Amino acid sequence: MAVIVHGGAYAIPDSIVDASVKGCTRAATEAHKLLKEGRSALDAVEAAVRVLEDDPTFDAGHGSVLNAIGEIEMDAIIMEGRDLKFGAVAGVKSVANPVTLARLVMEKTDHVMLIGEGADKFAREMGIPEVSKEELVSEIARKEWESHSKFSTVVRDCFYTTGNAAATVNGAHCGHDTVGAVALDLSGNVACATSTGGITMKRVGRVGDVPLVGCGGYCDSEVGGASCTGHGESIARVTLARRAVELLRAGVEPQAAVDSALEYMWKRVGGHGGIILVDKEGRIAKGFTTERMAWACVDLEGKVESKVEGLGTSRGHVAARAS
């Protein structure tokens, strides 16, 4: 059994590095505890992402950023690799843990995705408590929204500008990114989950990669699973998560699969982002092409590792940036 989580790949400011490391560590250890108890990989990734959604450090759930009119629209996906079942939600506004709502879509409906008002209505039907915008929006998210005027400049500052100064505008953090988890359980099944509040100043109704199967996440217990983070439009255009997983099927080693998928995204669409991955043997890999990425893992030996890595320290991003 093994698990890896991420807290986003973007220009993470120095001021939240420690909180990002601690949050990712909590998420990974909570997931690993469940795996040790014999719980499913699906339970583990849901639990990990819920920890991150409940932490305002991250752009998901309680840390979600604001769109162009100052509203919240959250997306999530969860998938299990035994039967290739998944559930997703997009544009939800009043749920603290969209990943749990996504799982209910998978398990309690005949559908794979619900959006907007329909997803929020389904949440009420399932008895999920409704939360207000005020409960979900952090002070950081408010400052981000007040300091930015265009979606395109947020994307540039978060994903395409080097140097930590790019992480702030007028003293506010740049509109940040996604959270996710991938796990292998004792039965050999793989699951993944990804959740996001999107990108500050996004157009109302914008949906990025996260709830799109094969983009924000994908898994197949025959080979492994992946969760992605970064510029959603670029990730979606190359179906990044499935690309990494299918490279495993072709016999590519886990780290090489991550490296190759990220390089492909850069060469084909000029996109930046990150991937976490676990293969069917429990081998863990990660990589990113942004300024930094927050992650934590518990490997097959039970060793816990957690970092916010910066440019020049992660395998897989150098080739992707050098073109």
BAKOL-190178 format. One record per residue (C-alpha): residue in three letters; chain; x negated, y, z; residue number from 1. Coordinates in steps of 0.25 Angstrom, whole numbers, plus 5000, padded with zeros to 4 digits. Layout:
residues N
ALA,A,X,Y,Z,NUM
...
This chain:
residues 323
MET,A,5000,5000,5000,1
ALA,A,4996,5014,4997,2
VAL,A,5001,5028,4996,3
ILE,A,4997,5042,4991,4
VAL,A,5004,5055,4992,5
HIS,A,5002,5069,4986,6
GLY,A,5006,5083,4990,7
GLY,A,5004,5089,4977,8
ALA,A,4993,5093,4967,9
TYR,A,4992,5108,4965,10
ALA,A,4983,5119,4970,11
ILE,A,4985,5116,4985,12
PRO,A,4982,5128,4993,13
ASP,A,4971,5126,5004,14
SER,A,4982,5131,5015,15
ILE,A,4990,5118,5013,16
VAL,A,4979,5108,5010,17
ASP,A,4979,5102,5025,18
ALA,A,4994,5101,5025,19
SER,A,4994,5094,5012,20
VAL,A,4984,5084,5016,21
LYS,A,4992,5082,5029,22
GLY,A,5005,5081,5022,23
CYS,A,5000,5071,5012,24
THR,A,4994,5062,5023,25
ARG,A,5007,5062,5030,26
ALA,A,5014,5057,5018,27
ALA,A,5004,5046,5014,28
THR,A,5003,5041,5028,29
GLU,A,5019,5040,5030,30
ALA,A,5020,5033,5017,31
HIS,A,5009,5023,5021,32
LYS,A,5015,5020,5034,33
LEU,A,5028,5016,5027,34
LEU,A,5020,5007,5017,35
LYS,A,5013,5000,5029,36
GLU,A,5027,4997,5035,37
GLY,A,5031,4990,5022,38
ARG,A,5039,5001,5016,39
SER,A,5040,5003,5001,40
ALA,A,5032,5013,4993,41
LEU,A,5045,5020,4990,42
ASP,A,5047,5023,5005,43
ALA,A,5033,5027,5006,44
VAL,A,5032,5037,4995,45
GLU,A,5046,5043,4999,46
ALA,A,5041,5045,5013,47
ALA,A,5028,5051,5009,48
VAL,A,5035,5061,5000,49
ARG,A,5045,5065,5011,50
VAL,A,5033,5068,5020,51
LEU,A,5028,5078,5009,52
GLU,A,5042,5083,5006,53
ASP,A,5043,5087,5021,54
ASP,A,5030,5094,5021,55
PRO,A,5031,5109,5016,56
THR,A,5017,5108,5012,57
PHE,A,5021,5101,4999,58
ASP,A,5030,5105,4988,59
ALA,A,5041,5094,4990,60
GLY,A,5053,5094,5000,61
HIS,A,5050,5104,5011,62
GLY,A,5039,5111,5003,63
SER,A,5046,5113,4990,64
VAL,A,5043,5125,4982,65
LEU,A,5053,5135,4976,66
ASN,A,5058,5136,4961,67
ALA,A,5059,5149,4953,68
ILE,A,5072,5153,4961,69
GLY,A,5067,5149,4974,70
GLU,A,5074,5136,4975,71
ILE,A,5069,5122,4978,72
GLU,A,5070,5110,4968,73
MET,A,5063,5097,4972,74
ASP,A,5060,5085,4964,75
ALA,A,5056,5071,4968,76
ILE,A,5054,5057,4963,77
ILE,A,5052,5043,4970,78
MET,A,5049,5030,4962,79
GLU,A,5046,5015,4966,80
GLY,A,5038,5007,4957,81
ARG,A,5044,4993,4958,82
ASP,A,5057,4996,4950,83
LEU,A,5053,5009,4945,84
LYS,A,5064,5016,4952,85
PHE,A,5064,5031,4955,86
GLY,A,5072,5043,4960,87
ALA,A,5070,5057,4958,88
VAL,A,5076,5071,4961,89
ALA,A,5074,5084,4955,90
GLY,A,5078,5099,4959,91
VAL,A,5083,5095,4973,92
LYS,A,5085,5106,4982,93
SER,A,5090,5102,4996,94
VAL,A,5082,5089,5000,95
ALA,A,5070,5088,5009,96
ASN,A,5065,5075,5003,97
PRO,A,5068,5074,4988,98
VAL,A,5060,5061,4987,99
THR,A,5070,5054,4996,100
LEU,A,5081,5060,4987,101
ALA,A,5074,5054,4975,102
ARG,A,5073,5040,4982,103
LEU,A,5088,5041,4984,104
VAL,A,5090,5044,4969,105
MET,A,5082,5031,4966,106
GLU,A,5089,5022,4976,107
LYS,A,5103,5028,4977,108
THR,A,5107,5032,4963,109
ASP,A,5107,5027,4949,110
HIS,A,5098,5038,4945,111
VAL,A,5083,5042,4945,112
MET,A,5084,5057,4947,113
LEU,A,5094,5067,4952,114
ILE,A,5092,5082,4951,115
GLY,A,5096,5095,4957,116
GLU,A,5110,5096,4963,117
GLY,A,5113,5082,4960,118
ALA,A,5100,5077,4968,119
ASP,A,5104,5086,4979,120
LYS,A,5118,5081,4979,121
PHE,A,5113,5067,4979,122
ALA,A,5104,5070,4991,123
ARG,A,5117,5075,4999,124
GLU,A,5124,5062,4995,125
MET,A,5112,5054,5001,126
GLY,A,5113,5061,5014,127
ILE,A,5100,5069,5012,128
PRO,A,5100,5081,5021,129
GLU,A,5101,5094,5013,130
VAL,A,5090,5104,5016,131
SER,A,5089,5119,5013,132
LYS,A,5079,5126,5004,133
GLU,A,5074,5133,5016,134
GLU,A,5070,5120,5023,135
LEU,A,5063,5115,5010,136
VAL,A,5055,5128,5006,137
SER,A,5042,5131,5014,138
GLU,A,5036,5145,5016,139
ILE,A,5025,5141,5006,140
ALA,A,5035,5138,4995,141
ARG,A,5042,5151,4998,142
LYS,A,5029,5158,4996,143
GLU,A,5025,5151,4984,144
TRP,A,5039,5155,4977,145
GLU,A,5037,5169,4981,146
SER,A,5023,5170,4976,147
HIS,A,5025,5164,4962,148
SER,A,5033,5169,4950,149
LYS,A,5031,5158,4939,150
PHE,A,5031,5143,4939,151
SER,A,5020,5143,4929,152
THR,A,5011,5151,4938,153
VAL,A,5014,5141,4950,154
VAL,A,5010,5129,4941,155
ARG,A,4997,5136,4936,156
ASP,A,4993,5139,4951,157
CYS,A,4997,5126,4956,158
PHE,A,4992,5116,4946,159
TYR,A,4983,5123,4936,160
THR,A,4974,5133,4943,161
THR,A,4962,5129,4951,162
GLY,A,4957,5136,4964,163
ASN,A,4964,5136,4977,164
ALA,A,4968,5150,4974,165
ALA,A,4978,5145,4964,166
ALA,A,4986,5139,4975,167
THR,A,4991,5152,4980,168
VAL,A,4998,5164,4974,169
ASN,A,5000,5176,4983,170
GLY,A,4996,5168,4995,171
ALA,A,5007,5157,4992,172
HIS,A,5004,5143,4988,173
CYS,A,5007,5139,4973,174
GLY,A,5020,5131,4971,175
HIS,A,5015,5117,4974,176
ASP,A,5017,5103,4970,177
THR,A,5023,5089,4972,178
VAL,A,5021,5078,4983,179
GLY,A,5021,5063,4980,180
ALA,A,5018,5049,4984,181
VAL,A,5014,5035,4979,182
ALA,A,5014,5022,4987,183
LEU,A,5012,5007,4985,184
ASP,A,5019,4998,4996,185
LEU,A,5016,4984,5001,186
SER,A,5025,4978,4991,187
GLY,A,5017,4984,4980,188
ASN,A,5027,4994,4976,189
VAL,A,5023,5008,4972,190
ALA,A,5032,5021,4974,191
CYS,A,5030,5036,4971,192
ALA,A,5037,5048,4975,193
THR,A,5035,5063,4971,194
SER,A,5042,5076,4976,195
THR,A,5041,5091,4973,196
GLY,A,5047,5104,4975,197
GLY,A,5041,5108,4962,198
ILE,A,5033,5120,4958,199
THR,A,5036,5134,4964,200
MET,A,5044,5143,4954,201
LYS,A,5048,5131,4945,202
ARG,A,5060,5134,4936,203
VAL,A,5074,5130,4943,204
GLY,A,5076,5116,4939,205
ARG,A,5062,5112,4935,206
VAL,A,5058,5098,4937,207
GLY,A,5044,5094,4936,208
ASP,A,5037,5080,4936,209
VAL,A,5041,5075,4950,210
PRO,A,5055,5068,4948,211
LEU,A,5052,5063,4934,212
VAL,A,5048,5049,4934,213
GLY,A,5034,5046,4929,214
CYS,A,5030,5061,4931,215
GLY,A,5030,5064,4946,216
GLY,A,5029,5050,4950,217
TYR,A,5030,5036,4945,218
CYS,A,5027,5022,4950,219
ASP,A,5027,5007,4945,220
SER,A,5023,4997,4955,221
GLU,A,5017,4989,4944,222
VAL,A,5006,4999,4943,223
GLY,A,5007,5011,4953,224
GLY,A,5013,5025,4956,225
ALA,A,5010,5039,4955,226
SER,A,5015,5053,4960,227
CYS,A,5011,5066,4953,228
THR,A,5010,5080,4956,229
GLY,A,5006,5093,4949,230
HIS,A,5012,5101,4937,231
GLY,A,5025,5094,4935,232
GLU,A,5028,5098,4921,233
SER,A,5014,5092,4917,234
ILE,A,5016,5079,4925,235
ALA,A,5030,5077,4919,236
ARG,A,5024,5079,4904,237
VAL,A,5014,5067,4906,238
THR,A,5023,5059,4916,239
LEU,A,5010,5059,4925,240
ALA,A,5015,5049,4935,241
ARG,A,5018,5038,4926,242
ARG,A,5006,5040,4917,243
ALA,A,4997,5037,4930,244
VAL,A,5005,5025,4933,245
GLU,A,5005,5019,4919,246
LEU,A,4990,5021,4919,247
LEU,A,4989,5011,4930,248
ARG,A,4998,5002,4922,249
ALA,A,4987,5003,4911,250
GLY,A,4976,4998,4921,251
VAL,A,4971,5012,4924,252
GLU,A,4965,5013,4938,253
PRO,A,4973,5022,4948,254
GLN,A,4964,5034,4948,255
ALA,A,4961,5034,4934,256
ALA,A,4976,5033,4931,257
VAL,A,4978,5046,4939,258
ASP,A,4966,5053,4932,259
SER,A,4971,5049,4919,260
ALA,A,4985,5054,4921,261
LEU,A,4981,5067,4926,262
GLU,A,4971,5069,4915,263
TYR,A,4982,5065,4905,264
MET,A,4991,5076,4911,265
TRP,A,4980,5087,4909,266
LYS,A,4976,5083,4895,267
ARG,A,4991,5082,4890,268
VAL,A,4998,5093,4897,269
GLY,A,4988,5101,4905,270
GLY,A,4994,5096,4918,271
HIS,A,4989,5096,4932,272
GLY,A,4994,5087,4943,273
GLY,A,4991,5075,4952,274
ILE,A,4994,5061,4954,275
ILE,A,4994,5051,4965,276
LEU,A,4995,5036,4962,277
VAL,A,4995,5022,4968,278
ASP,A,4993,5010,4960,279
LYS,A,4999,4996,4962,280
GLU,A,4987,4992,4970,281
GLY,A,4988,5004,4979,282
ARG,A,4976,5011,4973,283
ILE,A,4978,5026,4975,284
ALA,A,4974,5037,4965,285
LYS,A,4976,5052,4964,286
GLY,A,4972,5064,4956,287
PHE,A,4976,5078,4952,288
THR,A,4973,5089,4942,289
THR,A,4977,5101,4951,290
GLU,A,4969,5109,4961,291
ARG,A,4972,5100,4972,292
MET,A,4981,5088,4977,293
ALA,A,4986,5084,4990,294
TRP,A,4987,5069,4993,295
ALA,A,4986,5057,5003,296
CYS,A,4985,5042,5002,297
VAL,A,4985,5030,5010,298
ASP,A,4977,5019,5002,299
LEU,A,4978,5004,5003,300
GLU,A,4969,5003,5015,301
GLY,A,4977,5013,5023,302
LYS,A,4967,5025,5021,303
VAL,A,4974,5038,5021,304
GLU,A,4968,5050,5013,305
SER,A,4973,5063,5011,306
LYS,A,4968,5076,5003,307
VAL,A,4971,5088,4996,308
GLU,A,4961,5086,4985,309
GLY,A,4956,5098,4976,310
LEU,A,4951,5099,4962,311
GLY,A,4938,5091,4960,312
THR,A,4941,5081,4971,313
SER,A,4952,5072,4964,314
ARG,A,4949,5062,4954,315
GLY,A,4957,5063,4941,316
HIS,A,4959,5078,4940,317
VAL,A,4945,5083,4935,318
ALA,A,4947,5076,4921,319
ALA,A,4961,5082,4920,320
ARG,A,4957,5096,4923,321
ALA,A,4945,5095,4914,322
SER,A,4951,5097,4900,323
